[in-house]
Amino acid sequence: MADNRPMTIRLFEGGVILSQLMRIANVAAHMGAMAIALEISPLQVMIGPFANALVAIGLALVVSRGHQPIGRWFLSAIIALDVIGIGGIPVVAIMIGMPFAIVSALAILLMLVAGVLMWLPASSAWLKQGKAG
């Protein structure tokens, strides 16, 4: 079966998935330091990135596979919160370490790029086409 989705939608989907996998791997790699800094168990540390990935990837698939443009609004809200969170990166660098902070910032920027891709004209036209069909 041919993938007739525009490149913007395919890149959007891949960007969201890659961003979330980066976050999970980053937290897993620094789980011990995060558990100490937050005074919680390592298992509790891992709940956050998995829950975030479930929601973000789920919404991305609603848009990219389900042709549901409403998902863009919810995902945009999540991305906006991520962008606001960039302000905390210097504190994270001090608490957990620079490598964690750098990968976190890159994952957020990748989500931002994915967010832009889902609102480009080609993506919007494809979603409208799916809604009409």
C-alpha positions in Angstrom: 0.0 0.0 0.0 1.5 3.3 -1.1 1.9 6.1 1.4 0.2 9.1 -0.2 0.7 11.4 2.7 2.6 14.6 2.0 6.3 14.7 3.0 5.4 17.3 5.7 3.1 14.9 7.4 5.5 12.0 7.2 8.3 14.2 8.6 6.0 15.5 11.3 5.1 12.0 12.5 8.8 10.9 12.4 9.9 14.0 14.3 7.4 13.5 17.1 8.3 9.9 17.5 12.0 10.6 17.4 11.7 13.4 19.9 9.8 11.2 22.3 12.3 8.3 21.9 15.1 10.8 22.6 13.4 11.9 25.8 12.9 8.3 27.0 16.5 7.3 26.3 17.8 10.5 27.9 15.8 10.1 31.1 16.8 6.4 31.2 20.4 7.2 30.8 20.2 9.8 33.7 17.6 8.0 35.8 19.9 7.7 38.8 20.8 11.4 38.9 17.2 12.4 38.4 16.0 10.1 41.1 18.4 11.6 43.6 17.7 15.2 42.5 13.9 14.7 42.7 14.1 12.4 45.7 11.9 9.8 44.1 12.4 6.2 42.9 13.9 5.5 39.5 10.6 3.9 38.5 8.8 7.1 39.2 11.3 9.0 37.1 10.5 6.9 34.1 6.7 7.4 34.4 6.9 11.0 33.1 8.6 10.4 29.7 6.5 7.3 28.9 3.3 9.2 29.7 4.4 12.1 27.7 5.4 9.9 24.8 2.0 8.1 24.9 0.1 11.4 24.7 2.3 13.1 22.1 2.7 10.1 19.8 -1.0 9.3 20.2 -2.0 12.7 19.1 0.5 12.7 16.3 -0.9 9.5 15.0 -4.4 10.9 15.3 -3.3 13.7 12.9 -1.0 11.7 10.6 -2.9 8.4 10.3 -6.4 9.4 11.4 -6.7 12.5 9.3 -8.0 14.4 12.3 -7.0 18.0 12.2 -8.4 18.7 15.7 -5.4 16.7 17.1 -3.1 19.5 15.9 -4.6 21.9 18.4 -4.0 19.6 21.3 -0.5 18.7 20.2 0.2 22.4 19.7 -0.7 23.1 23.3 1.8 20.3 24.4 4.5 21.8 22.2 3.8 25.3 23.6 4.4 23.9 27.1 7.6 22.3 25.9 8.8 25.5 24.5 8.1 27.3 27.8 10.1 24.5 29.5 13.2 25.5 27.6 13.6 28.3 30.2 14.4 25.6 32.8 17.2 24.0 30.8 20.0 25.9 32.6 18.6 24.7 36.0 18.5 21.1 34.6 22.1 21.5 33.4 23.1 22.3 37.0 21.0 19.6 38.7 21.5 16.7 36.3 24.2 17.6 33.9 25.0 19.3 30.6 24.5 16.2 28.4 21.0 15.7 29.8 20.2 19.4 29.3 21.5 19.3 25.7 19.5 16.2 24.6 16.4 17.6 26.4 16.7 20.9 24.4 17.3 19.1 21.2 14.2 16.9 21.8 12.1 20.0 22.5 13.4 21.8 19.3 12.6 18.6 17.3 9.0 18.8 18.6 8.8 22.4 17.7 10.0 21.6 14.1 7.4 18.8 14.0 4.8 21.3 15.2 5.6 23.7 12.4 5.5 20.9 9.8 1.9 19.9 10.9 0.7 23.5 10.2 2.4 23.9 6.8 0.0 24.4 3.8 0.7 21.0 2.4 -0.3 19.4 5.7 -3.4 21.5 6.1 -4.5 20.8 2.5 -4.0 17.0 3.1 -6.0 17.1 6.3 -8.8 19.1 4.6 -8.9 16.6 1.8 -9.2 13.7 4.3 -11.9 15.5 6.1 -13.9 16.0 2.9 -13.3 12.4 1.7 
